[in-house]
């Protein structure tokens, strides 16, 4: 139970950083924010926590479990955005395709982080601790600055300030994940060993 609570807490922390900016600061919707914080993400993270056992059951090599986990739940989150929230690539056919692709990568990166960071942070191996420290050394100061900039931005500039900065922050985390996956694959014994 303790691990489950920690899992929910870590995932919710990574989610709420973005959700507060886009829902409260940008849309001024405290009720929507509280819904995501108290209902949506706890339900999503509970499903991730419980269903991750299936990944572990069918994939026995831990590095493959990690990368599968990252992609499965990143795409699950992307599906939520597309089919429940309406942020699909086809929702705005007139949008610049390059910007839409970057937005979709950012959305994927957000959901992957929300679901994968708890797994990464709760594993106590030396590699996990090293990557966790690297993530926090970037994430905390970066988003403190993002919050200061976004809150100080005039109302008419909030959208073009918040969205790119949030997307960049979550996209940048992929550098740490790639480093983690690479080191896991190189240092873990193969499945056959």
C-alpha positions in Angstrom: 0.0 0.0 0.0 2.9 2.3 0.8 4.4 1.8 -2.6 1.0 2.5 -4.3 0.6 5.8 -2.4 4.1 6.8 -3.3 3.4 5.9 -6.9 0.3 8.1 -6.9 2.1 11.0 -5.2 5.0 11.0 -7.6 2.9 10.7 -10.7 0.5 13.4 -9.5 3.4 15.8 -8.7 4.7 15.5 -12.3 1.1 15.9 -13.6 0.1 18.9 -11.5 3.1 21.0 -12.6 1.6 21.1 -16.1 -2.1 21.0 -15.1 -1.9 24.0 -12.9 -0.3 26.1 -15.6 -2.6 25.1 -18.4 -5.9 24.9 -16.4 -5.5 27.5 -13.6 -3.1 30.0 -15.0 -4.2 29.8 -18.6 -7.9 28.9 -18.4 -8.7 30.2 -14.9 -10.6 26.9 -14.1 -9.9 25.9 -10.6 -12.7 23.2 -10.7 -11.1 21.6 -13.7 -7.7 21.6 -12.1 -9.1 20.0 -8.9 -10.9 17.4 -11.0 -7.6 16.4 -12.7 -5.7 16.4 -9.5 -8.2 14.5 -7.4 -10.0 12.3 -9.9 -8.4 12.0 -13.4 -4.8 11.4 -12.5 -5.4 9.2 -9.4 -7.7 7.0 -11.6 -5.1 6.9 -14.4 -2.2 6.2 -12.1 -4.2 3.5 -10.3 -4.8 1.8 -13.6 -1.2 2.2 -14.6 0.0 0.7 -11.3 -2.3 -2.3 -11.5 -2.0 -3.0 -15.2 1.8 -2.7 -15.1 1.8 -6.2 -13.5 0.7 -7.5 -16.9 3.7 -6.0 -18.6 5.9 -7.6 -15.9 4.2 -10.9 -16.3 4.6 -11.2 -20.1 8.0 -9.4 -20.4 10.6 -10.9 -18.1 13.7 -8.8 -19.0 13.5 -5.6 -16.9 15.0 -3.2 -19.5 12.3 -4.3 -21.9 9.6 -3.9 -19.2 10.7 -0.3 -18.7 10.7 0.7 -22.3 7.4 -1.1 -22.9 5.9 0.6 -19.9 7.1 4.0 -21.1 5.5 3.6 -24.6 2.3 1.8 -23.6 1.3 4.4 -21.0 2.6 7.3 -23.1 0.3 6.2 -25.9 -2.6 5.5 -23.5 -2.3 9.1 -22.3 -2.2 10.3 -25.9 -5.4 8.4 -26.5 -7.0 10.1 -23.6 -6.0 13.5 -25.0 -7.2 12.6 -28.5 -10.5 10.9 -27.7 -11.6 12.4 -24.4 -10.1 15.8 -24.3 -10.1 16.6 -28.1 -6.5 17.4 -28.6 -6.0 15.1 -31.6 -4.0 16.0 -34.6 -7.1 16.0 -36.7 -9.0 18.4 -34.3 -7.4 21.4 -36.0 -6.9 20.6 -39.7 -5.6 24.1 -40.4 -2.8 23.8 -37.9 0.9 23.8 -39.0 1.7 20.1 -39.2 5.2 20.6 -37.7 3.8 22.5 -34.7 1.1 19.9 -34.3 3.7 17.1 -34.4 5.7 18.9 -31.7 2.6 19.3 -29.6 1.7 15.6 -29.9 5.3 14.7 -28.9 5.0 17.0 -25.9 1.7 15.4 -24.9 3.1 11.9 -25.3 6.2 13.0 -23.2 3.9 14.4 -20.5 1.9 11.2 -20.1 5.0 9.1 -20.3 6.5 11.1 -17.5 3.4 11.0 -15.4 3.3 7.2 -15.6 7.0 6.3 -15.9 8.6 8.7 -13.3 7.0 6.9 -10.4 8.4 3.6 -11.6 11.8 5.1 -12.1 11.8 7.0 -8.8 10.7 4.0 -6.7 13.3 1.7 -8.0 16.4 2.1 -5.7 19.2 0.9 -8.0 22.2 3.2 -8.4 21.2 4.0 -12.0 17.7 4.9 -11.0 19.0 7.2 -8.2 21.4 8.8 -10.6 18.7 9.5 -13.3 16.3 10.6 -10.6 18.8 13.2 -9.3 19.4 14.4 -12.9 15.7 14.7 -13.6 15.0 16.7 -10.4 18.1 19.0 -11.0 16.5 20.0 -14.3 12.8 19.8 -13.6 12.5 21.8 -10.4 14.6 24.9 -11.4 13.2 24.8 -14.9 9.6 24.8 -13.8 10.2 27.4 -11.0 11.4 29.7 -13.8 8.5 28.7 -16.1 6.0 29.5 -13.3 7.6 32.9 -12.7 7.6 33.7 -16.4 4.1 32.4 -17.0 2.5 34.0 -14.0 4.1 37.4 -14.8 3.2 37.2 -18.6 0.4 39.5 -19.6 -2.9 37.7 -20.1 -2.9 38.0 -23.9 0.6 36.3 -24.0 0.0 33.5 -21.5 -0.9 30.9 -24.2 2.1 31.5 -26.3 4.3 31.6 -23.2 2.9 28.6 -21.3 2.4 26.0 -24.0 5.9 26.1 -25.6 7.6 26.2 -22.2 5.6 23.3 -20.9 6.2 21.2 -24.0 9.9 21.9 -24.0 10.2 20.9 -20.3 8.5 17.5 -20.8 10.3 16.9 -24.1 13.6 17.6 -22.5 13.0 14.9 -19.9 13.2 12.4 -22.8 17.0 13.0 -22.8 17.1 11.5 -19.3 14.9 8.6 -20.2 17.0 7.7 -23.3 20.1 7.8 -21.1 18.4 5.5 -18.6 17.1 3.0 -21.2 20.6 2.9 -22.9 22.4 2.3 -19.6 19.8 -0.3 -18.6 20.2 -2.2 -21.8 24.0 -2.1 -21.7 24.3 -3.0 -18.0 21.5 -5.6 -17.5 22.1 -9.2 -18.1 20.2 -10.5 -21.1 17.0 -12.3 -20.6 18.6 -15.6 -21.5 21.4 -15.2 -18.9 
